[in-house]
Amino acid sequence: MLLRITCVGLILIICVFQAQSSPVAQNKNAAERQSKAEELLKYMNKTEDPCDDFYNYVCGNYGTYNPATIEQPSTGLLESLQTKLDANIKTILNADAKEDTAIDKKVKRYYRSCLKLSELGDKYATKLREIINEFGEMPAIAGDKWQEAEFDWLETVGKIAHKYGLGILVKLEFSGDFTNNKVNRLYISEQDFDLPRELYVGSKGDTLSKALPSAYASRLSEFLGIEDMDVALTTATEFLTFERSLAMAMFNQHAGDSLAETYVLRSLYEAQANYAPQFDVKRFVKLAVGTLPNLKIYTDDDYLQNMLDVIKTTPKKVLANYIFYRLSSAFIMEIPETPEELADTCLTNMKKYFYKHFDNMVYRKFNSQETEQGVHDMWSHIKAAFGKQLQSSHMNWLSAETRQYALDKLKKMTLDIVAFKDTNFSEILGPLEFDEDDYLGNLQKIISGQAVYDRSNIGEVARQNDYGHQLSTTPAYIYVENSIKVPVAMLQPTYGWSASFPNAFNFGVLGALLSHEMIHGFDGDGRTFDAQGNNHIWWDVNSDRQFKKRSECLIHQYKDFIYDDQHLGEMPNQDENIADNGGVRLAYNAYLNWYENNRREMVDVESFPGMDFNYRQLFFTSYAYLWCSDSYSKLRSTIMAVDIHVPDKFRVIGPLSNFAEFSKEFNCPVGSKMNPAKKCEIY
């Protein structure tokens, strides 16, 4: 995905209206409320002082009921939501229905072909070799017969990009200009790596460079038929060393890398002159696209120069093995032992190509208009509250001009539920025919069909951005649209939404999450995009200085938090912490506004049975409950290294310890851990 998106990791959709109807409905409401109260109570550790560690107070027993394991390294609301979504998708895929569209039937046929994958046996390696041979020979397979003089890395990756749309070594994409989203550009940038940057560099990279070769060698043996394990191990070691060198120049979101600092805009001929003779840009584009489009090109110069430097010192044999392994890996799927595990694996692999259709099918079958309306109603409350907040004395550190522009950007910000209702699925899937007995052939068809579709959209009118399969379960603020996207997975009820729940809970969960995404429009990256979604600096110098000063406060605060016996460390990119801190404040203010406007007409008390909290305390308790989770102990340091979010515990501790209203409600004395004398505040 070229254009970065920020995610909160989870959103649960909650209707803002209290259900009122028949005695049957009232009984259901009471039962749902009772069930949710019991859930919250069993996770709580009442022996913990809420002023010392509010996360453990609310979530201290969560791991007892939802322990993480090596098979499921993390548990939490997001994982529960994903499990339910997957179950709903499999329910649809496993049964034919009279309302199935022609495209639905094709998707189900593809799924059934995947369920037969274990029947392939030795034919799997034969098919993968045939795919490789479309573009040449892999030295590890050909052995002494491989002709080094005939190998041309640029021609090979260019032809692969044209046929299958795969970006190996270098990726070519077509998308709107991030400084003017009415105009199309070509982007030449880093390939998609298997691992996050943090696992390639430093000590973790050293560890993996020792551990991974044997695993990759096994894949080379199993899927490509390389029987000599010494050859397989040497091949894997060499191309992983090469990949690690490439990864040193990957986009580094932890360090605060930005699009404007990463990409340089040139004409095709200027790019050609800049990279000649080692990288023939025109030839690469012509091979990958099939023509030379009349579009300017954004290039990631740091990555491309590093790539070319690494290629200079890499033997052609290693380079060829790497390219052909990367090609084959797009078609490799590990085959589990049980049918149930195979169904899960098939679903996971299909999401990359069918996520839009999956979301659309789930929406058509399970969507609740009441829930969908609840999302938009909550959004209205949050948006109104932030407008009021921007005009308050708390925001006097912003100049009048910058504050007014922030209000204008807020006014134009939109929220969309991404159900792909208007997507024409026939554009890609219509021409394709899937065979229930040929999974790999079907996979070839869908990958090449997507490549054809992408090329067909090259033109002078900027196309709608494609947000990628990562939106299947997580909401995101899209900088280049000034819009928050809510996936249909978030419409699933009962996990964190019910019309019978008190709105203290609803605002503590949905409100905080929508507020988090809204604040992303005004964080370190978000504030460099204007109301139209274009990269544009609209902050004056003094306001900018104040923002950076306040961000420094968060940097110093969070680096001193200790998790798994180590400090979190200094994080130059504080966007997620800014969104967490501002989000909970905004959601709380929105809730109080709602409460004051509705308390006279309330039918139900703002509480859960058996929970001795006032409505304000229940809001904070619900916010903490949102982040209850557990993670497998041996993977915690790795998760912490790669995630741009802090561990879930500090998504509670950090924002609430900075919020005086929390300390007031729980009577936390100044100097306690949840009420430090020095607090950080931006929004």
C-alpha positions as CSV (number, residue, x, y, z in Angstrom):
1,M,0.0,0.0,0.0
2,L,1.6,3.2,-1.1
3,L,-0.4,5.7,1.0
4,R,0.1,5.0,4.6
5,I,-2.9,4.5,6.9
6,T,-3.0,4.6,10.6
7,C,-4.9,2.2,12.6
8,V,-6.0,2.0,16.2
9,G,-5.9,-1.8,16.2
10,L,-9.7,-2.2,17.0
11,I,-13.0,-0.5,16.7
12,L,-16.3,-1.8,18.1
13,I,-19.5,-0.3,16.8
14,I,-21.9,0.9,19.4
15,C,-25.4,2.5,18.9
16,V,-26.0,5.7,20.8
17,F,-29.6,5.1,21.4
18,Q,-31.1,3.1,24.2
19,A,-33.5,0.3,23.1
20,Q,-37.1,0.8,24.0
21,S,-39.9,-1.5,22.9
22,S,-41.8,-4.6,24.0
23,P,-41.3,-6.6,27.2
24,V,-39.4,-9.3,25.1
25,A,-37.0,-6.6,23.9
26,Q,-36.7,-5.2,27.4
27,N,-35.8,-8.7,28.8
28,K,-33.2,-9.1,26.0
29,N,-31.8,-5.7,26.9
30,A,-31.5,-6.7,30.6
31,A,-29.9,-10.0,29.7
32,E,-27.3,-8.3,27.4
33,R,-26.6,-5.7,30.1
34,Q,-26.2,-8.3,32.7
35,S,-23.9,-10.4,30.5
36,K,-21.6,-7.5,29.7
37,A,-21.4,-6.5,33.4
38,E,-20.4,-10.0,34.3
39,E,-17.7,-9.9,31.6
40,L,-16.3,-6.6,32.8
41,L,-16.3,-7.7,36.4
42,K,-14.6,-11.0,35.9
43,Y,-11.7,-9.3,34.2
44,M,-11.2,-6.8,37.0
45,N,-8.7,-7.1,39.8
46,K,-10.3,-5.2,42.7
47,T,-7.2,-5.7,44.9
48,E,-5.3,-3.3,42.6
49,D,-5.4,0.4,43.5
50,P,-6.9,2.2,40.5
51,C,-4.6,5.2,41.3
52,D,-1.6,3.0,41.0
53,D,-2.3,0.9,37.9
54,F,-5.7,1.4,36.4
55,Y,-5.0,-1.1,33.6
56,N,-4.5,-3.9,36.0
57,Y,-7.5,-2.7,38.1
58,V,-9.7,-3.2,35.0
59,C,-7.9,-5.9,33.1
60,G,-5.9,-7.7,35.7
61,N,-7.7,-11.0,35.2
62,Y,-8.1,-10.8,31.5
63,G,-5.2,-13.2,30.7
64,T,-6.6,-15.8,33.1
65,Y,-9.7,-16.1,30.9
66,N,-8.0,-15.3,27.5
67,P,-4.4,-16.6,27.8
68,A,-2.1,-16.0,24.8
69,T,-0.3,-19.0,23.4
70,I,2.3,-19.7,20.8
71,E,-0.5,-20.6,18.4
72,Q,-2.4,-17.4,19.3
73,P,0.3,-15.0,20.4
74,S,-2.1,-12.2,21.3
75,T,-5.7,-12.1,22.6
76,G,-8.0,-9.1,22.9
77,L,-11.1,-7.6,21.5
78,L,-9.6,-7.3,18.1
79,E,-8.8,-11.0,18.0
80,S,-12.3,-11.8,19.2
81,L,-13.8,-9.6,16.5
82,Q,-11.5,-11.2,13.8
83,T,-12.6,-14.7,14.9
84,K,-16.2,-13.8,14.6
85,L,-15.7,-12.2,11.2
86,D,-13.9,-15.2,9.9
87,A,-16.7,-17.5,11.2
88,N,-19.2,-15.4,9.4
89,I,-17.2,-15.5,6.1
90,K,-16.8,-19.3,6.3
91,T,-20.5,-19.7,7.0
92,I,-21.2,-17.8,3.7
93,L,-18.5,-19.7,1.8
94,N,-19.6,-23.1,2.9
95,A,-23.2,-22.9,1.8
96,D,-24.8,-22.0,-1.5
97,A,-27.7,-19.6,-1.3
98,K,-30.4,-18.6,-3.8
99,E,-29.3,-15.0,-3.4
100,D,-25.7,-15.7,-4.5
101,T,-24.6,-13.5,-7.3
102,A,-22.5,-14.9,-10.2
103,I,-19.4,-13.4,-8.6
104,D,-20.3,-15.0,-5.2
105,K,-20.4,-18.4,-6.9
106,K,-16.9,-17.8,-8.4
107,V,-15.5,-16.9,-5.0
108,K,-17.0,-20.0,-3.4
109,R,-15.6,-22.1,-6.2
110,Y,-12.1,-20.7,-5.6
111,Y,-12.5,-21.4,-1.9
112,R,-13.4,-25.0,-2.6
113,S,-10.4,-25.4,-4.8
114,C,-8.2,-24.3,-1.9
115,L,-9.7,-26.9,0.4
116,K,-8.5,-29.5,-2.0
117,L,-4.9,-28.2,-1.9
118,S,-3.6,-31.2,0.1
119,E,-4.5,-33.5,-2.8
120,L,-1.8,-31.8,-5.0
121,G,1.2,-33.7,-3.6
122,D,4.3,-33.6,-5.8
123,K,2.3,-31.6,-8.4
124,Y,2.7,-28.5,-6.3
125,A,6.5,-28.3,-6.9
126,T,6.0,-29.1,-10.6
127,K,3.5,-26.2,-10.9
128,L,5.8,-23.8,-9.1
129,R,8.7,-24.7,-11.4
130,E,6.5,-24.0,-14.4
131,I,5.7,-20.6,-13.1
132,I,9.4,-19.8,-12.5
133,N,10.2,-21.1,-16.0
134,E,7.9,-18.5,-17.5
135,F,10.7,-16.0,-16.8
136,G,13.9,-18.0,-16.8
137,E,15.7,-20.5,-14.6
138,M,16.4,-20.5,-10.9
139,P,20.1,-21.4,-10.3
140,A,19.4,-23.5,-7.2
141,I,17.2,-25.7,-9.3
142,A,19.1,-25.6,-12.6
143,G,22.5,-26.2,-10.9
144,D,25.5,-26.2,-13.3
145,K,23.2,-25.8,-16.3
146,W,22.3,-22.2,-15.2
147,Q,23.5,-19.6,-17.7
148,E,24.6,-16.5,-15.8
149,A,25.2,-14.5,-19.0
150,E,21.5,-14.8,-19.9
151,F,20.2,-13.4,-16.7
152,D,19.0,-9.8,-16.6
153,W,17.5,-8.8,-13.3
154,L,15.7,-5.8,-14.6
155,E,14.0,-7.6,-17.5
156,T,13.1,-10.5,-15.1
157,V,11.4,-8.3,-12.5
158,G,9.8,-6.1,-15.1
159,K,8.2,-9.1,-16.8
160,I,7.0,-10.5,-13.5
161,A,5.5,-7.2,-12.6
162,H,3.6,-7.1,-15.9
163,K,2.3,-10.7,-15.7
164,Y,1.5,-10.9,-12.0
165,G,1.7,-7.4,-10.6
166,L,4.4,-8.5,-8.1
167,G,7.0,-5.9,-7.0
168,I,10.2,-7.8,-6.5
169,L,13.3,-5.7,-5.6
170,V,11.4,-2.6,-6.7
171,K,7.6,-1.9,-6.9
172,L,5.8,0.2,-9.4
173,E,2.3,1.5,-8.4
174,F,-0.2,3.9,-9.9
175,S,-2.0,6.3,-7.5
176,G,-3.0,9.8,-6.9
177,D,-0.4,12.5,-6.1
178,F,-0.2,13.0,-2.3
179,T,0.3,16.7,-2.9
180,N,-2.6,17.0,-5.4
181,N,-5.0,14.0,-5.3
182,K,-6.7,15.1,-8.5
183,V,-3.6,14.1,-10.5
184,N,-2.2,10.6,-11.1
185,R,1.4,9.6,-10.6
186,L,3.6,6.5,-11.0
187,Y,5.4,5.5,-7.8
188,I,8.7,3.5,-7.9
189,S,9.6,2.4,-4.4
190,E,10.6,-0.4,-2.1
191,Q,9.2,-3.9,-2.6
192,D,6.9,-5.5,0.0
193,F,9.0,-7.2,2.5
194,D,8.0,-10.3,4.5
195,L,8.9,-8.8,7.8
196,P,8.8,-5.4,9.4
197,R,12.0,-3.3,9.2
198,E,12.7,-3.7,12.9
199,L,13.2,-7.5,12.4
200,Y,15.9,-7.0,9.8
201,V,18.1,-4.5,11.6
202,G,20.1,-4.6,14.8
203,S,20.2,-7.6,17.2
204,K,16.8,-8.9,16.2
205,G,18.0,-9.0,12.6
206,D,21.1,-10.9,13.8
207,T,18.9,-13.4,15.6
208,L,16.6,-14.0,12.6
209,S,19.5,-14.3,10.2
210,K,20.6,-17.3,12.1
211,A,17.2,-18.8,12.7
212,L,15.4,-18.3,9.4
213,P,17.6,-20.0,6.8
214,S,16.7,-23.5,7.9
215,A,13.0,-22.6,7.7
216,Y,13.4,-21.1,4.2
217,A,15.5,-24.1,3.2
218,S,12.7,-26.4,4.2
219,R,10.3,-24.4,2.0
220,L,12.8,-24.7,-0.9
221,S,12.9,-28.4,-0.5
222,E,9.1,-29.0,0.0
223,F,7.7,-26.6,-2.5
224,L,10.4,-26.3,-5.2
225,G,11.7,-29.8,-5.0
226,I,15.4,-28.9,-4.1
227,E,16.4,-32.3,-2.6
228,D,20.0,-31.4,-1.6
229,M,19.5,-29.7,1.8
230,D,23.0,-28.2,1.6
231,V,22.1,-26.4,-1.6
232,A,18.8,-25.3,-0.1
233,L,20.4,-24.0,3.1
234,T,23.1,-22.2,1.3
235,T,20.6,-20.6,-1.1
236,A,18.3,-19.5,1.8
237,T,21.2,-18.1,3.8
238,E,22.5,-16.1,0.8
239,F,19.2,-14.6,-0.3
240,L,18.2,-13.7,3.3
241,T,21.5,-11.9,3.7
242,F,20.7,-10.0,0.5
243,E,17.2,-9.2,1.7
244,R,18.5,-7.9,5.0
245,S,20.8,-5.5,3.1
246,L,17.8,-4.3,1.0
247,A,15.7,-3.7,4.2
248,M,18.2,-1.3,5.7
249,A,16.6,1.5,3.6
250,M,13.0,0.5,4.2
251,F,10.5,3.2,5.1
252,N,10.8,3.7,8.9
253,Q,7.5,4.8,10.4
254,H,8.9,4.5,13.9
255,A,11.4,7.2,13.1
256,G,8.7,9.5,11.7
257,D,9.6,9.1,8.0
258,S,7.0,11.0,5.8
259,L,5.9,10.8,2.2
260,A,7.2,14.3,1.5
261,E,10.7,13.4,2.8
262,T,10.7,10.0,1.0
263,Y,9.5,10.7,-2.5
264,V,11.0,12.9,-5.2
265,L,8.9,13.9,-8.2
266,R,10.4,13.8,-11.7
267,S,9.5,13.3,-15.2
268,L,10.1,9.9,-16.7
269,Y,13.1,11.3,-18.6
270,E,14.5,13.0,-15.5
271,A,14.3,9.7,-13.6
272,Q,15.9,7.9,-16.5
273,A,18.9,10.4,-16.4
274,N,19.2,10.2,-12.6
275,Y,19.5,6.4,-12.5
276,A,21.2,5.6,-15.7
277,P,23.0,3.5,-16.6
278,Q,22.6,1.0,-13.7
279,F,18.8,1.3,-13.6
280,D,17.0,1.9,-16.9
281,V,13.8,3.4,-15.6
282,K,12.2,3.7,-19.0
283,R,12.8,0.1,-19.8
284,F,11.5,-1.1,-16.5
285,V,8.3,1.0,-16.8
286,K,7.8,-0.2,-20.4
287,L,8.2,-3.9,-19.3
288,A,6.0,-3.6,-16.3
289,V,3.2,-1.4,-17.8
290,G,3.5,-2.4,-21.4
291,T,3.7,1.3,-22.5
292,L,5.3,4.6,-21.4
293,P,2.5,6.5,-19.7
294,N,2.5,10.3,-19.8
295,L,2.8,10.6,-16.1
296,K,5.4,12.0,-13.7
297,I,7.1,9.6,-11.4
298,Y,7.7,9.6,-7.7
299,T,10.8,7.7,-6.7
300,D,12.0,6.6,-3.3
301,D,15.7,7.7,-3.9
302,D,17.1,6.3,-0.6
303,Y,15.7,2.9,-1.1
304,L,16.5,2.7,-4.8
305,Q,20.1,3.9,-4.4
306,N,20.6,1.4,-1.6
307,M,19.1,-1.4,-3.8
308,L,21.4,-0.6,-6.6
309,D,24.4,-0.5,-4.3
310,V,23.5,-3.9,-2.9
311,I,23.0,-5.3,-6.4
312,K,26.5,-4.2,-7.4
313,T,28.1,-6.4,-4.8
314,T,25.7,-9.4,-5.1
315,P,26.5,-12.3,-7.3
316,K,24.0,-12.8,-10.1
317,K,23.3,-16.3,-8.9
318,V,22.2,-15.0,-5.5
319,L,20.1,-12.3,-7.1
320,A,18.4,-14.7,-9.4
321,N,17.6,-17.2,-6.6
322,Y,16.1,-14.4,-4.6
323,I,13.9,-13.1,-7.4
324,F,12.6,-16.5,-8.3
325,Y,12.0,-17.4,-4.7
326,R,10.0,-14.2,-4.2
327,L,8.0,-15.1,-7.3
328,S,7.3,-18.6,-6.1
329,S,6.4,-17.5,-2.6
330,A,3.4,-15.6,-4.0
331,F,2.0,-19.0,-4.8
332,I,3.2,-21.0,-1.8
333,M,0.7,-21.9,1.0
334,E,1.7,-24.0,3.9
335,I,-0.8,-26.9,4.1
336,P,-1.9,-27.7,7.7
337,E,-2.7,-31.2,9.0
338,T,-6.4,-30.8,9.7
339,P,-9.3,-29.8,7.5
340,E,-10.3,-27.1,10.0
341,E,-6.8,-25.6,10.0
342,L,-6.8,-25.7,6.2
343,A,-10.1,-23.8,6.0
344,D,-8.6,-21.1,8.2
345,T,-5.4,-20.9,6.1
346,C,-7.4,-20.7,2.9
347,L,-9.5,-17.9,4.3
348,T,-6.4,-16.0,5.4
349,N,-4.7,-16.3,2.0
350,M,-7.8,-15.4,0.1
351,K,-8.3,-12.1,2.0
352,K,-5.4,-10.6,0.0
353,Y,-7.4,-10.9,-3.2
354,F,-11.0,-11.1,-2.1
355,Y,-11.2,-8.9,1.0
356,K,-13.6,-6.5,-0.8
357,H,-15.9,-9.2,-1.8
358,F,-15.8,-10.9,1.7
359,D,-16.7,-7.6,3.3
360,N,-19.5,-7.0,0.9
361,M,-20.9,-10.5,1.4
362,V,-20.8,-10.1,5.2
363,Y,-22.4,-6.7,4.9
364,R,-25.3,-8.0,2.7
365,K,-26.0,-11.0,5.0
366,F,-25.4,-9.6,8.5
367,N,-25.6,-5.8,8.4
368,S,-27.9,-4.1,10.8
369,Q,-29.2,-0.7,9.8
370,E,-29.6,0.2,13.4
371,T,-25.9,-0.4,14.1
372,E,-24.9,1.5,11.0
373,Q,-27.0,4.4,12.0
374,G,-25.4,4.3,15.4
375,V,-22.0,4.7,13.9
376,H,-23.0,7.9,12.1
377,D,-24.8,9.2,15.1
378,M,-21.8,8.7,17.4
379,W,-19.6,10.3,14.7
380,S,-21.8,13.4,14.8
381,H,-21.4,13.7,18.6
382,I,-17.7,13.4,18.3
383,K,-17.4,15.9,15.5
384,A,-19.4,18.5,17.3
385,A,-17.4,18.0,20.5
386,F,-14.1,18.5,18.7
387,G,-15.4,21.6,17.0
388,K,-16.3,23.0,20.4
389,Q,-13.0,21.9,21.9
390,L,-11.0,23.6,19.1
391,Q,-12.7,26.9,20.0
392,S,-12.1,26.6,23.7
393,S,-9.3,28.2,25.8
394,H,-7.5,24.8,26.0
395,M,-6.5,25.4,22.4
396,N,-5.1,28.9,22.9
397,W,-1.7,27.6,22.0
398,L,-2.9,27.6,18.4
399,S,-2.9,30.8,16.4
400,A,-6.3,32.1,15.3
401,E,-5.5,31.4,11.7
402,T,-4.3,27.8,12.3
403,R,-7.2,27.2,14.6
404,Q,-9.7,28.3,11.9
405,Y,-8.1,26.1,9.3
406,A,-8.3,23.2,11.7
407,L,-12.0,23.9,12.1
408,D,-12.4,24.0,8.3
409,K,-10.6,20.7,8.0
410,L,-12.8,19.1,10.7
411,K,-15.9,20.3,8.9
412,K,-14.8,18.6,5.6
413,M,-13.7,15.4,7.4
414,T,-16.0,12.5,6.5
415,L,-16.7,9.0,7.9
416,D,-17.5,6.1,5.5
417,I,-18.5,2.5,6.3
418,V,-16.5,0.6,3.7
419,A,-18.9,-2.1,2.5
420,F,-17.9,-1.8,-1.2
421,K,-21.6,-1.4,-2.0
422,D,-20.8,0.4,-5.3
423,T,-17.8,-1.8,-6.3
424,N,-18.2,-3.5,-9.7
425,F,-16.7,-6.9,-8.8
426,S,-17.2,-8.0,-12.4
427,E,-14.3,-5.8,-13.6
428,I,-11.8,-8.2,-12.2
429,L,-13.7,-11.4,-11.6
430,G,-16.1,-11.3,-14.5
431,P,-13.6,-12.6,-17.1
432,L,-12.2,-15.3,-14.8
433,E,-13.4,-18.9,-14.6
434,F,-12.2,-20.9,-11.6
435,D,-11.7,-24.7,-11.5
436,E,-12.6,-26.4,-8.2
437,D,-9.7,-28.8,-8.9
438,D,-7.0,-26.3,-9.7
439,Y,-6.1,-24.0,-6.9
440,L,-2.8,-22.9,-8.2
441,G,-4.3,-22.2,-11.6
442,N,-7.0,-20.2,-10.0
443,L,-4.4,-18.2,-8.0
444,Q,-2.5,-17.4,-11.2
445,K,-5.8,-16.1,-12.7
446,I,-6.7,-13.8,-9.9
447,I,-3.2,-12.4,-9.5
448,S,-2.7,-11.8,-13.2
449,G,-6.3,-10.5,-13.5
450,Q,-5.6,-7.9,-10.8
451,A,-2.5,-6.8,-12.7
452,V,-4.5,-6.3,-15.9
453,Y,-7.1,-4.3,-14.0
454,D,-4.5,-2.1,-12.4
455,R,-2.9,-1.3,-15.8
456,S,-6.3,-0.6,-17.3
457,N,-6.8,2.3,-14.8
458,I,-3.8,4.3,-15.9
459,G,-5.0,7.7,-17.2
460,E,-5.1,11.4,-16.4
461,V,-8.0,11.2,-14.0
462,A,-6.9,10.1,-10.5
463,R,-8.7,6.9,-9.6
464,Q,-10.2,6.1,-6.2
465,N,-7.5,4.9,-3.8
466,D,-7.5,1.2,-2.8
467,Y,-7.0,0.8,0.9
468,G,-5.8,-2.8,1.0
469,H,-6.9,-5.9,2.9
470,Q,-5.7,-4.4,6.2
471,L,-9.0,-2.5,6.5
472,S,-10.9,-5.7,6.9
473,T,-10.9,-5.4,10.7
474,T,-9.4,-2.0,11.6
475,P,-10.6,1.5,11.1
476,A,-8.3,4.1,9.6
477,Y,-7.9,7.8,9.0
478,I,-6.9,8.3,5.3
479,Y,-4.8,11.4,5.0
480,V,-5.2,11.8,1.3
481,E,-9.0,11.8,1.6
482,N,-9.4,13.5,5.0
483,S,-11.8,10.6,5.8
484,I,-12.2,7.9,8.4
485,K,-12.9,4.4,7.0
486,V,-14.9,2.0,9.1
487,P,-14.8,-1.6,7.8
488,V,-18.0,-3.7,8.0
489,A,-16.3,-6.0,10.5
490,M,-16.8,-3.3,13.0
491,L,-20.6,-3.5,12.6
492,Q,-20.6,-6.9,14.4
493,P,-22.7,-6.6,17.6
494,T,-22.4,-7.9,21.1
495,Y,-18.7,-7.6,21.5
496,G,-18.8,-4.0,22.4
497,W,-22.1,-2.8,21.2
498,S,-25.7,-3.2,22.2
499,A,-28.5,-0.7,22.3
500,S,-29.0,-1.8,25.9
501,F,-25.6,-0.8,27.0
502,P,-25.2,2.5,28.9
503,N,-23.7,5.3,26.7
504,A,-20.9,5.7,29.2
505,F,-19.7,2.4,27.8
506,N,-20.6,3.3,24.2
507,F,-18.6,6.5,24.3
508,G,-15.7,4.8,26.2
509,V,-15.3,2.3,23.4
510,L,-16.7,3.6,20.1
511,G,-16.3,7.2,21.1
512,A,-12.7,6.8,22.0
513,L,-11.9,4.9,18.8
514,L,-13.6,7.4,16.5
515,S,-12.0,10.2,18.4
516,H,-8.6,8.5,18.1
517,E,-9.0,8.5,14.3
518,M,-10.2,12.0,14.2
519,I,-7.1,13.2,16.1
520,H,-5.0,11.5,13.5
521,G,-6.1,14.2,11.1
522,F,-4.2,16.7,13.3
523,D,-1.2,14.7,14.6
524,G,2.4,14.9,13.4
525,D,1.6,13.5,9.9
526,G,-2.1,14.4,9.7
527,R,-1.4,18.1,10.2
528,T,0.7,18.1,7.0
529,F,-2.4,17.3,4.9
530,D,-5.1,19.9,4.3
531,A,-8.8,19.7,4.2
532,Q,-8.8,18.3,0.7
533,G,-6.4,15.5,1.6
534,N,-3.3,17.1,-0.1
535,N,0.1,17.3,1.4
536,H,0.3,21.0,2.4
537,I,1.7,22.9,5.3
538,W,-1.0,25.0,6.9
539,W,0.4,25.6,10.4
540,D,2.1,28.9,11.3
541,V,5.5,28.9,12.8
542,N,4.5,29.5,16.4
543,S,1.7,26.9,16.4
544,D,4.1,24.4,14.9
545,R,6.7,25.2,17.6
546,Q,4.1,24.7,20.3
547,F,3.0,21.3,18.8
548,K,6.5,20.0,18.7
549,K,7.2,21.1,22.3
550,R,4.0,19.3,23.5
551,S,5.0,16.2,21.5
552,E,8.4,16.2,23.2
553,C,6.6,15.9,26.6
554,L,5.0,12.7,25.4
555,I,8.3,11.4,24.1
556,H,10.0,11.8,27.5
557,Q,7.0,10.4,29.3
558,Y,6.5,7.3,27.3
559,K,10.1,6.3,27.0
560,D,10.2,5.9,30.8
561,F,7.3,3.3,30.9
562,I,8.6,-0.2,31.6
563,Y,7.1,-3.2,29.8
564,D,8.5,-6.8,30.1
565,D,11.4,-5.5,32.2
566,Q,12.6,-2.9,29.7
567,H,11.9,0.7,28.9
568,L,9.7,1.4,25.9
569,G,12.5,3.6,24.6
570,E,12.3,6.9,22.7
571,M,9.8,7.0,19.9
572,P,10.3,10.0,17.6
573,N,6.9,9.3,16.0
574,Q,4.3,10.0,18.7
575,D,1.3,10.0,16.4
576,E,-0.4,7.0,18.0
577,N,0.1,8.4,21.5
578,I,-1.1,11.8,20.4
579,A,-4.3,10.1,19.1
580,D,-4.8,8.0,22.2
581,N,-4.4,11.0,24.5
582,G,-6.5,13.4,22.5
583,G,-9.0,10.7,21.7
584,V,-10.0,9.8,25.2
585,R,-10.3,13.4,26.2
586,L,-12.5,14.1,23.1
587,A,-14.7,11.1,23.7
588,Y,-15.2,12.0,27.4
589,N,-16.2,15.6,26.4
590,A,-18.6,14.2,23.8
591,Y,-20.1,11.9,26.3
592,L,-20.6,14.6,28.9
593,N,-22.3,16.8,26.2
594,W,-24.6,13.9,25.3
595,Y,-25.3,13.2,29.0
596,E,-26.3,16.8,29.7
597,N,-28.6,17.0,26.7
598,N,-30.3,13.7,27.4
599,R,-30.4,13.0,31.1
600,R,-33.9,14.3,31.5
601,E,-35.3,11.9,28.9
602,M,-33.2,8.9,30.0
603,V,-35.2,5.7,30.4
604,D,-32.3,3.6,31.7
605,V,-29.7,4.4,34.3
606,E,-26.2,5.0,33.0
607,S,-24.7,1.9,34.8
608,F,-24.2,-1.8,34.6
609,P,-25.8,-4.1,37.2
610,G,-23.4,-5.0,40.0
611,M,-20.8,-2.3,39.1
612,D,-20.5,0.4,41.7
613,F,-19.4,3.2,39.4
614,N,-21.0,6.5,38.6
615,Y,-21.5,7.3,34.9
616,R,-18.2,9.2,34.7
617,Q,-16.2,6.4,36.3
618,L,-18.0,3.9,34.0
619,F,-16.7,5.8,31.0
620,F,-13.1,5.4,32.1
621,T,-13.6,1.8,33.1
622,S,-15.0,1.1,29.6
623,Y,-12.1,2.8,27.9
624,A,-9.6,0.6,29.8
625,Y,-11.7,-2.5,29.1
626,L,-11.3,-1.7,25.4
627,W,-7.5,-2.4,25.7
628,C,-7.7,-5.6,27.9
629,S,-5.4,-8.1,26.2
630,D,-2.7,-10.7,26.7
631,S,0.4,-11.5,24.7
632,Y,2.7,-14.5,24.6
633,S,5.6,-13.8,26.9
634,K,8.3,-15.0,24.5
635,L,7.1,-12.7,21.7
636,R,6.5,-9.5,23.7
637,S,9.8,-7.9,22.9
638,T,9.3,-8.6,19.2
639,I,5.7,-7.3,19.2
640,M,6.9,-4.1,21.0
641,A,9.7,-3.6,18.5
642,V,7.5,-3.8,15.4
643,D,4.2,-2.2,16.5
644,I,3.9,1.6,16.1
645,H,1.5,1.5,19.0
646,V,2.7,1.1,22.6
647,P,1.6,-2.1,24.4
648,D,-2.1,-2.0,25.3
649,K,-1.4,-1.4,28.9
650,F,0.1,2.0,28.2
651,R,-2.8,3.0,25.9
652,V,-4.6,3.1,29.2
653,I,-1.9,4.3,31.6
654,G,-0.5,7.0,29.4
655,P,-3.7,8.9,28.4
656,L,-5.5,8.5,31.7
657,S,-2.5,9.6,33.8
658,N,-2.4,12.8,31.7
659,F,-6.1,13.4,32.2
660,A,-7.0,15.4,35.3
661,E,-10.7,14.4,35.0
662,F,-9.8,10.8,35.5
663,S,-7.9,11.5,38.7
664,K,-10.8,13.6,40.0
665,E,-13.3,10.8,39.5
666,F,-11.1,8.1,41.2
667,N,-9.7,10.5,43.9
668,C,-6.1,9.9,42.9
669,P,-3.7,12.0,44.9
670,V,-1.2,14.2,43.2
671,G,2.0,12.3,42.9
672,S,0.4,8.9,42.5
673,K,1.2,6.9,39.3
674,M,-2.1,7.7,37.7
675,N,-1.9,11.4,38.7
676,P,1.6,12.6,38.1
677,A,2.2,16.3,38.9
678,K,3.5,16.9,35.3
679,K,1.0,16.0,32.6
680,C,1.3,16.1,28.8
681,E,-1.5,17.6,26.7
682,I,-1.9,18.5,23.0
683,Y,-5.6,18.1,22.2
